[in-house]
Amino acid sequence: MGQNQPFIYVTANYRLSAFGFMPGKEILQEGSSNAGVLDQRMALEWVADNIQAFGGDPKKVTIWGESAGSASVMSQMLLYGGNATYKSKPLFRGGIMDSGTIFPSDPIDCSKGQALYDQIARDTGCSGAQDTLEYLRQVDYNVLCKVVSTFPQIRSYHGPGLVFHPRPDGNVLVDSPEVQIRKGQFFAVPIIVGHQEDEGTLLGLFQKNVTTPADMANYLHQTLFSHAPLDKLREVVDMYEPALVQGSPYRTGPLNELYPGFKRVAATVGDLAFILTRRVTLEYFTKVKPKVPVWSYQASYFHGLSILGTFHTSDLVQVFYRIPVNYAMKSSRTYCFNFLYNLDPDSGVGGFARWPDWRENQQLMWFETPSRNSIIKDDFRKNASDWLGQNMDVLRT
């Protein structure tokens, strides 16, 4: 309101974990897969039908998410092979993605997904039933929650080893995300997409036995990328130097090595899950949709925070919760609000540096400190991102 850019903020609950993303052939055969992203789609349809009654404009919807929410923005662009229309009109016209783009995924009835379904059925006492899916629906909510809670969580040894997430089913999601984007099977709208400089530190707190390159390759194979040959994983691991000055949190010299190998683990996991995946996604996106504007950023406003640096989810503190009110918060909000209004972070309220379109020279807006922004080239750790762009298909979960 202070910028004379009022907007309506709509948030919606959607089914999570096994309730929203249960895999298995039983789910596929019934046609009830990816319920979580369909809940999100229903919320967008509600906005299209009702937002005008609240003073909003259904033709000017921007979807915005952080972490899993950020990946959900991408999922909405991918749904039904890129069909984001409702009653012959687009459901949204832009997207903002904070820390999350694509997670390459095996089909919903893959061996890993089926093993997950079978274990849940067994642990809830359903495995002997003729129709295990119907039996599961009769299981007490608390019982099912208890069973599901035994699976690895993101802040555990498994780190970002996602268990429940959107998977290709041939309909809602027609293929793995990286394949759909390379084929142009997505709803192409202007986007802002970015990352925190030290995405991997929060996720790397619990791998204290991962101290060598061989350990790291084995860890990635066991917890994340079971289809990837170990020699391929070793290729990318070896691109991350063991020298402390090269690890994450970045630009901290020999400091913040929580355990032997921590900074290397944090750098590798952060890049594969978020940072370099963002770059590769933009490369795919702009190759097939070169006329669609895209902007990208790196945030470093918590540089110097012991162990964590500018960690995954720290943008929530800075941008959403306004702690504290500073230049970084004001500028990032202004850019985003301009985007909501004009699909361009530079069009509207001024007072801040021009944010170049990523297509021009692959440059990032760098929220460098709480009091300073800069423009930097998006070419750090390029050997690893080139490897990722060529090997994304083997990194399916």
MIMIVO-957035 format. One record per residue (C-alpha): residue number from 1; residue in one letter; x, y, z. Coordinates in steps of 0.5 Angstrom, whole numbers, plus 2048, in hexadecimal, padded with zeros to 3 digits. Example, Ala and Ser with C-alpha at 12.3 -4.5 7.8 and 13.67 -1.06 7.14 Angstrom:
<sites>
 num residu  px  py  pz
   1      A 819 7F7 810
   2      S 81B 7FE 80E
</sites>
This chain:
<sites>
 num residu  px  py  pz
   1      M 800 800 800
   2      G 806 805 802
   3      Q 808 804 7FA
   4      N 801 805 7F8
   5      Q 801 7FE 7F5
   6      P 7FC 7FA 7F9
   7      F 7FB 7F3 7F7
   8      I 7F7 7ED 7FA
   9      Y 7FB 7E8 7FD
  10      V 7F7 7E1 7FC
  11      T 7FA 7DB 800
  12      A 7F7 7D4 800
  13      N 7F9 7CD 803
  14      Y 7FA 7C7 7FF
  15      R 7FB 7C0 801
  16      L 802 7BE 803
  17      S 806 7B8 804
  18      A 803 7B1 803
  19      F 7FC 7B5 802
  20      G 7FE 7B9 7FC
  21      F 804 7B5 7F9
  22      M 803 7AE 7FA
  23      P 806 7AA 7F5
  24      G 805 7A3 7F2
  25      K 801 79F 7ED
  26      E 7FB 79F 7F1
  27      I 7FB 7A6 7F1
  28      L 7FC 7A6 7E9
  29      Q 7F7 7A1 7E7
  30      E 7F2 7A5 7EB
  31      G 7F4 7AC 7E8
  32      S 7F4 7AF 7EF
  33      S 7FC 7B1 7EE
  34      N 7FF 7B8 7F0
  35      A 7F9 7BA 7F4
  36      G 7FD 7C0 7F8
  37      V 7FF 7C4 7F1
  38      L 7F7 7C3 7EF
  39      D 7F5 7C6 7F6
  40      Q 7FA 7CC 7F4
  41      R 7F6 7CC 7ED
  42      M 7EF 7CC 7F0
  43      A 7F2 7D2 7F4
  44      L 7F4 7D6 7EE
  45      E 7ED 7D4 7EB
  46      W 7E9 7D7 7F1
  47      V 7ED 7DD 7F0
  48      A 7EB 7DE 7E9
  49      D 7E4 7DD 7EB
  50      N 7E4 7E1 7F1
  51      I 7E9 7E6 7F2
  52      Q 7E6 7EC 7EE
  53      A 7E1 7EC 7F4
  54      F 7E6 7EE 7F8
  55      G 7E9 7F3 7F4
  56      G 7EE 7EF 7F0
  57      D 7EF 7EE 7E9
  58      P 7EF 7E7 7E6
  59      K 7F3 7E9 7E0
  60      K 7F9 7EB 7E5
  61      V 7FB 7E5 7E9
  62      T 802 7E4 7EB
  63      I 804 7DD 7EE
  64      W 809 7DE 7F4
  65      G 80C 7D8 7F8
  66      E 813 7D7 7FC
  67      S 816 7D0 7FD
  68      A 811 7CB 7FB
  69      G 80C 7D0 7FA
  70      S 811 7D3 7F4
  71      A 812 7CC 7F1
  72      S 80A 7CC 7F1
  73      V 80A 7D2 7ED
  74      M 80E 7CE 7E8
  75      S 809 7C8 7E9
  76      Q 803 7CD 7E7
  77      M 807 7CF 7E1
  78      L 808 7C8 7DF
  79      L 801 7C5 7E1
  80      Y 7FE 7C1 7DB
  81      G 803 7C3 7D6
  82      G 803 7CA 7D7
  83      N 7FC 7CB 7D7
  84      A 7FA 7D1 7DC
  85      T 7F3 7D3 7DA
  86      Y 7ED 7D3 7DD
  87      K 7E6 7D5 7DA
  88      S 7EB 7D6 7D4
  89      K 7EF 7DC 7D8
  90      P 7F6 7DB 7DB
  91      L 7F6 7DA 7E2
  92      F 7FC 7DE 7E3
  93      R 801 7E3 7DF
  94      G 807 7E2 7E3
  95      G 80B 7DF 7E8
  96      I 810 7E0 7EE
  97      M 814 7DA 7F0
  98      D 819 7DB 7F6
  99      S 81D 7D5 7F7
 100      G 81A 7CF 7F3
 101      T 819 7CE 7EC
 102      I 819 7C6 7EA
 103      F 81A 7C0 7ED
 104      P 81B 7BA 7E8
 105      S 817 7B5 7E9
 106      D 816 7AD 7E8
 107      P 80E 7AB 7E6
 108      I 809 7AA 7EB
 109      D 809 7A3 7EB
 110      C 811 7A2 7EB
 111      S 814 79D 7EF
 112      K 816 7A2 7F5
 113      G 80F 7A5 7F5
 114      Q 80C 79E 7F5
 115      A 810 79C 7FB
 116      L 80E 7A2 7FE
 117      Y 807 7A1 7FD
 118      D 808 799 7FF
 119      Q 80B 79B 806
 120      I 806 7A0 808
 121      A 801 79B 806
 122      R 804 796 80A
 123      D 806 79A 810
 124      T 7FE 79C 811
 125      G 7FC 795 810
 126      C 7F9 796 809
 127      S 7FE 791 805
 128      G 7F9 78B 806
 129      A 7F3 78F 803
 130      Q 7F0 78D 7FC
 131      D 7F0 795 7FB
 132      T 7F6 798 7FF
 133      L 7F4 79F 7FC
 134      E 7ED 79F 7FF
 135      Y 7EF 79C 805
 136      L 7F5 7A1 806
 137      R 7EF 7A7 806
 138      Q 7EC 7A3 80C
 139      V 7F2 7A4 810
 140      D 7F2 7A9 816
 141      Y 7F5 7AF 814
 142      N 7FA 7AF 81A
 143      V 7FC 7A8 819
 144      L 7FD 7AA 811
 145      C 801 7B0 814
 146      K 805 7AC 819
 147      V 807 7A7 813
 148      V 809 7AD 80E
 149      S 80D 7B0 813
 150      T 812 7AB 814
 151      F 814 7AC 80D
 152      P 81A 7B1 80C
 153      Q 819 7B8 80C
 154      I 81D 7BE 809
 155      R 820 7C0 80F
 156      S 823 7B9 811
 157      Y 829 7B5 80E
 158      H 826 7B4 807
 159      G 826 7BC 806
 160      P 822 7BE 800
 161      G 820 7B6 7FF
 162      L 819 7B7 7FD
 163      V 814 7B2 7FF
 164      F 80E 7B5 7FD
 165      H 80D 7B9 7F7
 166      P 80A 7BA 7F0
 167      R 80C 7B4 7EB
 168      P 80A 7B3 7E4
 169      D 803 7B0 7E3
 170      G 802 7B1 7DB
 171      N 7FD 7B6 7DD
 172      V 7FD 7BB 7E2
 173      L 805 7BB 7E1
 174      V 806 7B8 7DA
 175      D 80E 7B7 7DC
 176      S 814 7B8 7E0
 177      P 814 7C0 7E1
 178      E 81B 7C1 7DD
 179      V 818 7BD 7D7
 180      Q 812 7C1 7D7
 181      I 816 7C8 7D7
 182      R 81B 7C5 7D2
 183      K 815 7C4 7CD
 184      G 811 7CA 7CF
 185      Q 80B 7C6 7D2
 186      F 80A 7CC 7D7
 187      F 806 7D2 7D8
 188      A 80B 7D8 7D6
 189      V 80A 7DE 7DA
 190      P 80F 7E3 7DD
 191      I 812 7E1 7E3
 192      I 817 7E3 7E9
 193      V 81B 7DD 7EB
 194      G 821 7DE 7F0
 195      H 825 7DA 7F6
 196      Q 828 7DC 7FD
 197      E 830 7DB 7FC
 198      D 830 7D6 801
 199      E 82A 7D1 800
 200      G 82E 7CB 802
 201      T 830 7CD 809
 202      L 82A 7CB 80C
 203      L 829 7C5 809
 204      G 830 7C3 80A
 205      L 830 7C3 812
 206      F 82F 7BC 813
 207      Q 834 7B8 80E
 208      K 83A 7B8 813
 209      N 83C 7B1 810
 210      V 83D 7B4 809
 211      T 844 7B6 809
 212      T 847 7B4 803
 213      P 845 7B4 7FB
 214      A 844 7AD 7FB
 215      D 83F 7AE 801
 216      M 83C 7B4 7FE
 217      A 83A 7B0 7F7
 218      N 838 7AA 7FB
 219      Y 833 7AF 7FF
 220      L 830 7B2 7F9
 221      H 82F 7AB 7F6
 222      Q 82C 7A8 7FD
 223      T 828 7AE 7FF
 224      L 826 7B2 7F8
 225      F 828 7AF 7F1
 226      S 828 7A7 7F2
 227      H 827 7A7 7EA
 228      A 82E 7AB 7E9
 229      P 834 7A7 7E8
 230      L 839 7A8 7EE
 231      D 83E 7AA 7E8
 232      K 83A 7AF 7E6
 233      L 839 7B2 7ED
 234      R 840 7B2 7EE
 235      E 841 7B6 7E8
 236      V 83D 7BC 7EB
 237      V 83F 7BB 7F2
 238      D 846 7BC 7F0
 239      M 845 7C2 7ED
 240      Y 844 7C5 7F4
 241      E 84B 7C6 7F7
 242      P 84C 7C4 7FE
 243      A 84F 7CB 800
 244      L 84B 7CE 805
 245      V 84C 7D5 802
 246      Q 848 7D2 7FC
 247      G 842 7CF 800
 248      S 83B 7D1 803
 249      P 83A 7D6 806
 250      Y 83E 7D9 801
 251      R 843 7DF 802
 252      T 844 7DD 809
 253      G 84B 7DA 808
 254      P 84D 7D5 80C
 255      L 848 7D6 811
 256      N 841 7D3 812
 257      E 844 7CB 811
 258      L 83E 7C8 816
 259      Y 841 7C1 815
 260      P 847 7BF 810
 261      G 844 7C0 809
 262      F 83E 7C4 80B
 263      K 83F 7CA 806
 264      R 840 7C5 801
 265      V 83A 7C1 802
 266      A 836 7C8 803
 267      A 838 7CA 7FC
 268      T 837 7C4 7F8
 269      V 830 7C3 7FB
 270      G 82E 7CA 7FB
 271      D 830 7CA 7F3
 272      L 82D 7C4 7F1
 273      A 826 7C5 7F5
 274      F 825 7CD 7F4
 275      I 82B 7D1 7F1
 276      L 82D 7CE 7EB
 277      T 827 7CB 7E9
 278      R 824 7D2 7E9
 279      R 829 7D4 7E4
 280      V 828 7CD 7E0
 281      T 820 7CE 7E0
 282      L 821 7D5 7DD
 283      E 826 7D3 7D8
 284      Y 821 7CE 7D6
 285      F 81B 7D3 7D6
 286      T 81E 7D8 7D2
 287      K 820 7D4 7CD
 288      V 819 7D1 7CB
 289      K 816 7D8 7CD
 290      P 81B 7DD 7CB
 291      K 816 7E3 7CB
 292      V 813 7E2 7D2
 293      P 817 7E7 7D7
 294      V 81A 7E4 7DD
 295      W 81E 7E7 7E3
 296      S 822 7E3 7E8
 297      Y 826 7E5 7EF
 298      Q 82A 7E3 7F4
 299      A 829 7E5 7FB
 300      S 82F 7E6 800
 301      Y 82C 7EA 805
 302      F 82E 7E6 80B
 303      H 835 7E5 809
 304      G 839 7E4 80F
 305      L 834 7E0 813
 306      S 838 7DB 817
 307      I 838 7D4 813
 308      L 831 7D5 80F
 309      G 833 7DC 80B
 310      T 82D 7DD 807
 311      F 829 7D7 808
 312      H 823 7D3 805
 313      T 81D 7D7 807
 314      S 821 7DD 80A
 315      D 81D 7E1 804
 316      L 817 7E0 808
 317      V 81A 7E4 80E
 318      Q 81C 7EA 80A
 319      V 817 7EB 805
 320      F 810 7E8 808
 321      Y 812 7EA 80F
 322      R 815 7F0 80E
 323      I 81B 7EF 813
 324      P 81E 7F4 813
 325      V 81B 7F9 80F
 326      N 821 7FB 80A
 327      Y 823 7FC 803
 328      A 823 7F5 801
 329      M 81C 7F4 804
 330      K 81A 7FA 800
 331      S 81D 7F9 7FA
 332      S 81B 7F2 7F9
 333      R 814 7F3 7FB
 334      T 813 7F9 7F6
 335      Y 816 7F5 7F0
 336      C 811 7EF 7F2
 337      F 80B 7F4 7F2
 338      N 80D 7F8 7EC
 339      F 80D 7F1 7E9
 340      L 806 7EF 7EC
 341      Y 803 7F6 7E8
 342      N 807 7F6 7E2
 343      L 80B 7EF 7E1
 344      D 811 7F3 7E1
 345      P 815 7F4 7E8
 346      D 818 7FB 7E5
 347      S 811 7FE 7E3
 348      G 80D 802 7E8
 349      V 810 804 7EE
 350      G 818 806 7ED
 351      G 81D 808 7F2
 352      F 821 802 7F1
 353      A 826 7FF 7EC
 354      R 824 7FC 7E5
 355      W 823 7F5 7E6
 356      P 825 7F2 7DF
 357      D 821 7EC 7DB
 358      W 825 7E6 7DC
 359      R 825 7E5 7D5
 360      E 829 7EB 7D3
 361      N 830 7E8 7D6
 362      Q 82E 7E3 7DB
 363      Q 82F 7E8 7E1
 364      L 82C 7E8 7E8
 365      M 829 7ED 7ED
 366      W 82E 7EC 7F3
 367      F 82A 7EE 7FA
 368      E 831 7EE 7FC
 369      T 831 7F1 803
 370      P 82B 7F4 807
 371      S 82D 7FB 804
 372      R 830 7FA 7FD
 373      N 82D 7F6 7F7
 374      S 832 7F5 7F1
 375      I 832 7F1 7EA
 376      I 836 7EB 7E9
 377      K 837 7E6 7E3
 378      D 833 7DF 7E4
 379      D 839 7DB 7E3
 380      F 83C 7D9 7EA
 381      R 83E 7D1 7EA
 382      K 83C 7D1 7E3
 383      N 840 7CA 7E2
 384      A 83B 7C7 7E7
 385      S 835 7CA 7E3
 386      D 837 7C8 7DD
 387      W 837 7C1 7DF
 388      L 830 7C2 7E2
 389      G 82D 7C4 7DC
 390      Q 830 7BE 7D8
 391      N 82E 7B9 7DE
 392      M 828 7BB 7E1
 393      D 824 7B5 7DE
 394      V 828 7B1 7E3
 395      L 827 7B5 7E9
 396      R 820 7B3 7EA
 397      T 81D 7B1 7F1
</sites>
